[in-house]
Amino acid sequence: MNAPLKLPAPPTTTASTQPERRSPLLSGLRQRARDGIAPVLGIALFLAVWAFIAARSEGLPGPLATWYSALELFSAPFYDNGPNDMGIGWNVLASLGRVGIGFGLATLLGIPLGFAIGRFAFLGGMFAPIISLLRPVSPLAWLPIGLLVFKAAGPASIWVIFISSIWPIILNTAAGVASVPQDYLNVARVLKLSEWKVFTHILFPSVLPHLMTGIRLSIGVAWLVIVAAEMLTGGVGLGFWVWDEWNNLNVEHILIAIIIVGLVGLLLEQGLLWIAKRFDYTN
């Protein structure tokens, strides 16, 4: 008589074959740790390269010497001993003031001009050769024109900022208007909406991301140009301060000025990013 057939027992599930469950809190902490370590390592690498180059370059101060000089410099940032001897705080504020005026004028003119160029093809064709001709011109090439017209260094610097920062605003705004779907405009035409309602209800919400991109690029150009313009025009400002410290062979202060320019530019860009998120209609 044949023995009964024995079926293999089903495999038992052990704890090792179960998928590992990770706590969302633990995963979040690990991700935050990675996000925090990466910038720290980048800064440490930058300081190490800086120290290495400074150790092998005569006259170039290292990070530690620059740090001590910065502590001394920022201990009295707003002293005033005359036009040619003012604290770093006054120089930063003077540069920010010129950038604010020039950038503000570029925004006031560039936004409506960009909307008009993007909305009406005839205006776009009329301004296209002018923009193509003037946009590649170096910002400092406009400085003699400003000095000739305004007869003063301050307005000439503002003019350079204005003429250099207006192009990103115009081009990005016009590109945003041109990218609005034609169906939206056809519906507005059927409903016989006024041009103002087309602007406020269709164009502006659609163009806002392009507009904010143009403004961010524009403020970067404006802050980049002001230092070079002030080096040539003199007076109070970061550019003049850098040139004056170079004449005094104070390299630590020049390095501090470079860091200040970078930090202020970063803060300006982050501020505009925050404003863009506040007015983001897509979310």
C-alpha positions as CSV (number, residue, x, y, z in Angstrom):
1,M,0.0,0.0,0.0
2,N,1.4,3.4,-1.0
3,A,2.2,5.9,1.7
4,P,0.1,9.1,1.6
5,L,1.6,12.1,-0.3
6,K,3.0,14.8,2.0
7,L,2.6,18.3,0.8
8,P,5.4,20.8,1.7
9,A,4.6,23.1,4.5
10,P,4.0,26.8,3.5
11,P,6.9,29.0,4.2
12,T,6.7,30.9,7.4
13,T,7.2,34.6,7.3
14,T,9.9,35.7,9.6
15,A,10.7,39.2,10.9
16,S,13.7,39.4,8.5
17,T,11.5,39.1,5.4
18,Q,9.1,41.9,6.5
19,P,9.7,45.3,4.9
20,E,11.6,47.6,7.2
21,R,9.4,50.3,8.5
22,R,11.0,53.6,9.2
23,S,9.5,56.2,11.4
24,P,8.5,59.3,9.4
25,L,10.0,61.4,12.2
26,L,13.3,59.6,12.0
27,S,13.4,59.9,8.2
28,G,12.6,63.6,8.5
29,L,15.4,64.1,11.0
30,R,17.9,62.3,8.7
31,Q,16.9,64.4,5.7
32,R,17.3,67.6,7.7
33,A,20.6,66.5,8.9
34,R,21.8,65.8,5.4
35,D,20.4,69.2,4.2
36,G,22.3,70.9,7.0
37,I,25.6,69.1,6.7
38,A,25.9,69.8,2.9
39,P,26.2,73.6,3.2
40,V,28.5,73.3,6.2
41,L,30.8,71.1,4.2
42,G,30.7,73.5,1.3
43,I,31.7,76.4,3.5
44,A,34.4,74.4,5.2
45,L,35.8,73.4,1.8
46,F,35.7,77.1,0.6
47,L,37.6,78.2,3.8
48,A,40.2,75.4,3.4
49,V,40.9,76.4,-0.2
50,W,41.1,80.0,0.8
51,A,43.5,79.3,3.6
52,F,45.6,77.1,1.3
53,I,45.9,79.8,-1.3
54,A,46.6,82.5,1.3
55,A,49.4,80.5,2.8
56,R,51.1,80.4,-0.6
57,S,50.4,83.9,-1.7
58,E,52.2,86.9,-0.4
59,G,49.9,89.7,0.8
60,L,46.6,87.7,0.6
61,P,45.1,87.4,4.2
62,G,43.6,84.1,5.2
63,P,40.1,83.5,6.8
64,L,41.3,84.0,10.4
65,A,43.0,87.4,9.7
66,T,40.0,88.5,7.7
67,W,37.6,87.5,10.6
68,Y,39.6,89.5,13.1
69,S,39.5,92.5,10.8
70,A,35.8,92.1,10.3
71,L,35.2,92.1,14.1
72,E,37.1,95.4,14.3
73,L,35.3,96.8,11.3
74,F,31.8,96.0,12.5
75,S,32.5,97.2,16.0
76,A,31.6,100.7,14.8
77,P,29.8,100.4,11.4
78,F,28.2,103.9,11.5
79,Y,31.0,106.3,12.4
80,D,31.3,109.4,10.4
81,N,34.7,111.3,10.1
82,G,33.9,113.1,6.9
83,P,33.0,112.1,3.3
84,N,36.1,110.0,2.8
85,D,36.1,108.3,6.1
86,M,32.7,106.7,6.9
87,G,31.7,103.4,8.5
88,I,30.9,100.3,6.4
89,G,27.2,100.7,7.4
90,W,26.9,104.1,5.7
91,N,28.6,102.7,2.6
92,V,26.2,99.7,2.3
93,L,23.2,102.0,2.9
94,A,24.4,104.4,0.2
95,S,24.8,101.6,-2.4
96,L,21.4,100.1,-1.5
97,G,19.8,103.6,-1.9
98,R,21.2,104.0,-5.4
99,V,20.2,100.4,-6.3
100,G,16.7,101.0,-4.9
101,I,16.1,104.2,-7.0
102,G,17.6,102.8,-10.2
103,F,15.9,99.4,-9.9
104,G,12.6,101.1,-8.9
105,L,12.6,103.3,-12.0
106,A,13.5,100.3,-14.2
107,T,10.5,98.4,-12.7
108,L,8.1,101.2,-13.2
109,L,9.0,101.6,-16.8
110,G,9.9,98.1,-17.7
111,I,6.7,96.3,-16.5
112,P,4.2,98.3,-18.6
113,L,6.5,98.4,-21.6
114,G,6.9,94.6,-21.4
115,F,3.2,94.1,-21.2
116,A,2.7,96.5,-24.2
117,I,5.4,94.8,-26.3
118,G,4.0,91.3,-25.6
119,R,0.4,92.3,-26.1
120,F,0.7,94.2,-29.3
121,A,2.7,92.7,-32.1
122,F,3.3,96.1,-33.8
123,L,5.0,97.5,-30.7
124,G,7.0,94.3,-30.4
125,G,8.3,94.7,-33.9
126,M,9.0,98.4,-33.3
127,F,11.0,97.9,-30.1
128,A,12.8,94.7,-31.0
129,P,15.7,96.3,-32.9
130,I,16.2,98.9,-30.2
131,I,16.4,96.3,-27.4
132,S,18.6,94.0,-29.5
133,L,21.0,96.9,-30.1
134,L,21.2,98.3,-26.6
135,R,20.9,95.2,-24.4
136,P,24.4,93.8,-25.0
137,V,26.1,97.1,-24.2
138,S,28.4,97.0,-21.2
139,P,26.9,98.8,-18.2
140,L,30.0,100.9,-17.6
141,A,29.8,102.2,-21.2
142,W,26.7,104.1,-20.1
143,L,28.5,105.9,-17.3
144,P,30.1,108.7,-19.4
145,I,26.6,109.4,-20.9
146,G,25.2,109.7,-17.5
147,L,28.0,112.0,-16.3
148,L,27.5,114.1,-19.4
149,V,23.7,114.4,-19.0
150,F,23.3,114.6,-15.2
151,K,26.6,116.5,-14.4
152,A,26.9,114.5,-11.1
153,A,28.2,111.2,-10.0
154,G,25.2,110.1,-8.0
155,P,22.6,110.4,-10.7
156,A,25.0,109.0,-13.2
157,S,25.3,105.8,-11.1
158,I,21.6,105.5,-10.8
159,W,21.3,105.9,-14.6
160,V,23.7,103.0,-15.1
161,I,21.7,100.8,-12.8
162,F,18.5,101.8,-14.5
163,I,19.7,101.2,-18.1
164,S,21.3,97.9,-17.1
165,S,18.5,96.4,-15.1
166,I,15.5,97.3,-17.3
167,W,16.1,94.7,-20.0
168,P,15.4,91.5,-18.0
169,I,12.1,93.0,-16.8
170,I,11.0,94.0,-20.3
171,L,12.0,90.7,-22.0
172,N,10.6,88.4,-19.4
173,T,7.4,90.3,-19.1
174,A,6.9,90.3,-22.9
175,A,7.7,86.6,-23.0
176,G,5.1,85.9,-20.4
177,V,2.4,87.9,-22.2
178,A,3.3,86.1,-25.5
179,S,2.9,82.7,-23.8
180,V,-0.7,83.3,-22.6
181,P,-2.9,80.8,-24.4
182,Q,-4.8,82.3,-27.3
183,D,-8.0,80.6,-26.2
184,Y,-8.1,82.8,-23.1
185,L,-7.9,85.9,-25.2
186,N,-10.5,84.6,-27.6
187,V,-12.9,84.1,-24.8
188,A,-12.2,87.6,-23.5
189,R,-13.0,88.9,-27.0
190,V,-16.2,87.0,-27.2
191,L,-17.3,88.3,-23.8
192,K,-16.2,91.8,-24.9
193,L,-14.0,92.4,-21.8
194,S,-12.3,95.7,-21.6
195,E,-8.5,95.9,-21.9
196,W,-8.3,96.6,-18.2
197,K,-10.2,93.4,-17.3
198,V,-8.1,91.4,-19.7
199,F,-5.0,92.7,-18.0
200,T,-6.2,92.1,-14.4
201,H,-8.1,88.8,-14.9
202,I,-6.0,87.1,-17.6
203,L,-2.7,88.6,-18.4
204,F,-1.4,89.5,-14.9
205,P,-2.0,86.2,-13.2
206,S,-0.5,84.3,-16.1
207,V,2.5,86.6,-16.5
208,L,3.4,86.9,-12.8
209,P,5.9,84.0,-12.8
210,H,7.8,85.4,-15.8
211,L,7.6,88.9,-14.3
212,M,9.1,87.8,-11.0
213,T,11.9,86.0,-12.8
214,G,12.7,89.2,-14.7
215,I,12.7,91.2,-11.5
216,R,15.0,88.7,-9.8
217,L,17.4,88.9,-12.7
218,S,17.2,92.6,-12.7
219,I,18.0,93.1,-9.0
220,G,21.0,90.8,-9.5
221,V,22.3,93.0,-12.4
222,A,21.6,96.2,-10.5
223,W,23.6,95.0,-7.4
224,L,26.4,93.7,-9.6
225,V,26.7,97.0,-11.5
226,I,26.6,99.4,-8.5
227,V,30.0,98.4,-7.2
228,A,31.8,99.0,-10.5
229,A,30.0,102.3,-11.1
230,E,30.9,103.6,-7.6
231,M,34.5,102.7,-8.1
232,L,34.6,105.1,-11.0
233,T,32.4,107.9,-9.7
234,G,33.6,108.0,-6.1
235,G,31.7,109.3,-3.1
236,V,30.0,107.1,-0.5
237,G,29.3,103.5,-1.3
238,L,30.7,100.0,-1.4
239,G,32.5,100.5,-4.7
240,F,34.2,103.6,-3.6
241,W,35.1,102.0,-0.2
242,V,36.7,99.0,-2.0
243,W,38.8,101.3,-4.2
244,D,39.8,103.4,-1.2
245,E,40.8,100.4,0.8
246,W,42.9,99.2,-2.2
247,N,44.7,102.5,-2.3
248,N,45.4,102.0,1.4
249,L,46.6,98.4,0.7
250,N,44.0,97.0,3.2
251,V,43.3,93.7,1.5
252,E,41.3,92.4,4.5
253,H,38.7,95.0,4.0
254,I,38.5,94.3,0.3
255,L,37.8,90.6,1.1
256,I,35.2,91.7,3.7
257,A,33.5,93.9,1.0
258,I,33.3,90.9,-1.4
259,I,31.6,88.9,1.3
260,I,29.2,91.7,2.1
261,V,28.3,92.2,-1.6
262,G,27.6,88.5,-1.8
263,L,25.5,88.4,1.4
264,V,23.4,91.4,0.5
265,G,22.8,90.1,-3.0
266,L,21.7,86.8,-1.5
267,L,19.3,88.5,0.8
268,L,17.8,90.6,-2.0
269,E,17.2,87.5,-4.1
270,Q,15.7,85.5,-1.2
271,G,13.4,88.4,-0.4
272,L,12.1,88.5,-4.0
273,L,11.7,84.7,-3.9
274,W,9.5,85.1,-0.8
275,I,7.4,87.8,-2.5
276,A,7.0,85.6,-5.5
277,K,5.7,82.7,-3.4
278,R,3.3,85.0,-1.7
279,F,1.8,86.0,-5.1
280,D,2.0,82.6,-6.7
281,Y,-1.4,82.0,-8.3
282,T,-0.6,78.5,-9.4
283,N,-0.6,77.1,-5.8
